[in-house]
Amino acid sequence: MLTRFFRRIGAGRLLGIALLGCLLVLRVADPGPVQQLRHAAFDLYQQLHPRVQQQVPVTIIDIDDPSLEAFGQWPWPRSRVAELVIRAFEAGAVALAFDIIFAEPDRLSPPAIARDNPDLPEDARERLSALPDTDAALADAISRTRVVVGQTSVRSTRAGLAKTRQIRQVPHAILGEDARAFLPRFPDLIQNLPELEDAAAGRGVFSVRPDADGIYRRVPMAMLVQDELRLGLAPELLRVATGGNAFALRGNAAGVDGVVLGGKLVRTAPDGSVWPYLTPSSPARFVSAGALLSGDVPTGRLAGQLVLTGTSAIGLEDYRPTALGTSMAGVEIHAQLLENILTDTLLKRPNYAIAVELFTVAVLSLLVIILVPVIGARLIIAFAALLLAGYVGGVYYLFVDQRILLDPTWPALGTLMTLMLMSSANYLREERQRQQIRGAFGQYVSPDLVEQLSENPAALTLGGERRDLTILFSDVRGFTTLSEGFKDDPAGLTALMNSFLTVLSRAILKEGGTIDKFMGDAVMAFWNAPLDTPDHPSAACRAALAMLADVADLNARRAKDAAEKGETSLPINVGIGLNTGNCVVGNMGSEMRFDYSALGDAVNLASRLEGQSKTYGMGIILGETTANAVGDSFAKLELDLLRVKGKTQPERVFGLLGDAAMRNSVEFARLEHANGAMRQAYTEQRWADATAALNDVVNAGEALGLDLTGYAERYRARIADLTASPPRLDWDGVHVATEK
């Protein structure tokens, strides 16, 4: 019963269901390549439809290249940084955060210069030591304003860094489930100088980790550093600017649900991160630090602004690759996050996203699995394209309208993979059916014809076309005598003929020939139909030579087997005729039964030439058209000007002896010369010279391993008859065949 159930479903559908299971498991596992596909799609969303920049009270004080040109290379003296802070707040800034860390004492502070340079004159050292400490000046400026100092984290413990200093608390609360275990963890924290940390109103961590491909797409709102809860730089700036009250981490069983800042819930991913929705980098966000120090900033530019201080200077290398496909200064990423929080434009990757994507993969793939075996390929492709276009268009609409991130890649890829598998299974099933048809038909007609008919069943109609063909006829000489040896073993004769015809067929098919029919021990084949064979005369000659060679091998095996049994075996001798000409080829017969065959004068002549192979003692006889077509590619001899039985026009016939290697040998040149001399003497009725030349022909043939005695004896007998009864004066050298 189970077997019947599986048979009803079909192997293709079972494979499709197995693939669907693998696709679902792979999506749940979410390996790197699957993530990268999804992230690439999310990047494309933003590149096609970036966020429109709005008027938001967020400004970047930029330590840019013009600032460094005007006030010297970085790092600046802390007194200048203190001046920058004071000027920012004098210009109306609400709060300021540093995307910079001041972890070491200022080497440019006058007391530090006096301390670190003992070779200075004593009075100079005393005056320097008496000047204000620049770190203290910066701490004083920070203490009188709302400043968030930046901190950074490292992934591995570094001795003597953070373990030796206490981490100052940031006020916070836990709402709902304690979800701190889901937050990213950093073992160490790099802090500012203690006096700066003590003076600051807030402390934010500006570490942002890229995804596996190096792109910065997500920013943590909160994190654990040495097991202490910390906000990122931008949300900490917002906390300080809104009064400095405690923030709250809200959680549930699945992880972090969001962060509460200034009474507002900012929803996050379960790991506490958010997806900023970016605009292209905009100069409108920036105020040059050099311009602020020089007093060149327009009045009111910083009034009411949340200020982030960082750098876009090329030499300081604070650039990050983003989802927009371009790099952006790290401080601008923090600024854009702050804009997203203030305008409620963060991208949303809801917790149900994975369920939606898995459901979509399952539904679309199941539809393909069910429908592919029962409807046409074009229809299913159109249907699948419509479904995928609808899904992809729908998720893109959700991004544009609701800023929701749903993955278009895995459902689309999964459906396409299922479609490809099911289509391949369909193709294999149909190909198996074609093979069954080919196997049945191929026992009776040409495999090439079977292939053509399997691809184009409409060709199974009566009719034909005119084409130039090279036709081959072969027959066994002395078949009656051979068959007499099997009079008590007809099964043995059948087995021998099957082996013999298999040998001939293999040589024909190897050269692209079409086997027309078997007629007892005879074979008819042709080239250049139904498939085009541009060099069909040469292909037919190669096949004929291979047939003789393969029959010789068969005879050798038969002789060896017979000798082992103490018996004798008669060799099989084959005669072959080849001719090229225009024929009608196609399906010939009645409407109830027909064969793919060729008709025409060229076919009849090929059959007559095969009959003359015994007469001339040659294995292969070529018609003049075939001989001219192959040129000097084969070793061939002109045999006669012959008028075959049933024909009125004479035909110049040739014997095919070997391939190009024989044709180019010195021995064949000698044979060709001797045969040419004989033919010329014969045509000129110089009978004695012709007879003498025949001896040279036989000897030259022996040098090539050819037995031309039958050919020579035929001419000797004919010359004897012509000597006894001389031809008429207008004799043209044409010999009239009296036998087929």
Number of C-alpha atoms within 10 A of each C-alpha: 6 7 8 9 9 12 11 10 12 13 15 20 24 15 16 23 18 12 17 22 12 13 23 19 12 13 18 12 10 12 10 12 11 14 18 16 16 18 20 16 19 22 19 15 20 20 17 10 15 17 18 9 16 10 9 15 18 20 24 28 27 25 21 20 19 15 21 16 10 12 14 12 11 12 13 14 17 22 21 16 19 20 15 20 28 18 17 24 22 12 20 16 25 23 24 29 29 25 25 17 16 20 15 11 15 21 17 17 22 20 20 17 16 21 16 12 10 10 9 13 10 11 9 11 20 14 12 18 17 12 11 13 20 23 24 19 19 23 22 16 23 24 17 14 19 24 27 31 28 28 24 21 21 14 11 9 15 13 9 8 13 17 15 8 12 9 15 13 11 19 13 15 14 15 16 13 15 16 21 22 13 17 21 15 19 19 17 21 22 20 25 20 16 15 15 24 23 15 21 22 26 27 27 24 27 26 19 19 14 15 14 11 13 11 20 22 23 22 22 25 28 28 24 20 21 17 13 15 18 25 25 23 32 31 25 29 30 22 23 23 22 14 11 18 15 16 23 20 27 24 22 14 11 13 20 26 24 25 26 21 21 17 13 13 16 20 21 27 22 20 21 28 23 25 20 24 23 26 17 17 17 9 9 10 19 20 22 22 27 22 17 21 20 13 12 12 16 11 10 11 15 25 15 16 22 23 28 28 24 23 26 21 18 11 11 12 11 15 18 18 17 21 23 24 14 13 16 18 20 22 26 26 25 23 21 23 25 25 24 22 21 16 12 10 17 24 19 20 18 14 13 9 15 15 11 14 20 18 14 20 22 20 15 21 27 18 17 25 24 15 18 22 18 10 10 10 16 9 12 19 17 11 15 21 15 12 16 20 13 12 18 18 13 14 19 22 14 14 19 17 9 13 20 19 22 23 24 22 20 21 26 23 15 23 28 19 17 28 25 15 19 25 20 13 20 19 13 13 15 12 13 12 13 16 16 12 15 21 13 12 16 16 9 15 19 22 19 19 21 21 18 15 16 18 11 10 11 8 14 15 13 15 13 16 12 13 17 16 27 31 30 32 25 28 21 17 18 13 14 9 10 17 16 12 14 14 11 10 11 13 11 14 17 13 11 16 14 13 14 19 18 12 19 21 19 15 21 25 17 12 19 21 29 26 24 20 16 15 10 11 15 16 19 22 25 27 28 22 23 20 13 12 17 10 13 25 26 21 20 29 27 18 23 28 18 20 23 20 14 17 20 16 13 18 18 14 12 17 17 15 14 14 12 9 9 8 10 13 15 14 16 17 17 23 23 30 28 34 30 27 18 16 20 20 22 23 20 18 13 10 9 5 9 14 16 22 23 25 15 13 14 23 26 15 24 26 22 23 30 26 22 24 23 19 15 22 19 24 21 29 34 29 22 17 18 24 27 12 14 18 11 13 17 20 21 24 20 18 20 19 19 19 18 21 13 13 15 9 10 14 19 16 24 23 22 24 21 21 16 12 11 17 18 14 12 11 16 22 15 17 21 20 17 22 23 18 19 25 22 14 18 19 17 14 18 15 18 14 16 24 20 15 22 24 17 19 24 21 19 23 21 15 13 16 9 14 16 19 18 15 19 20 16 13 21 17 11 13 20 13 12 13 14 9 9 12 13 7 6 6 12 11 16 15 15 14 15 9 11 13
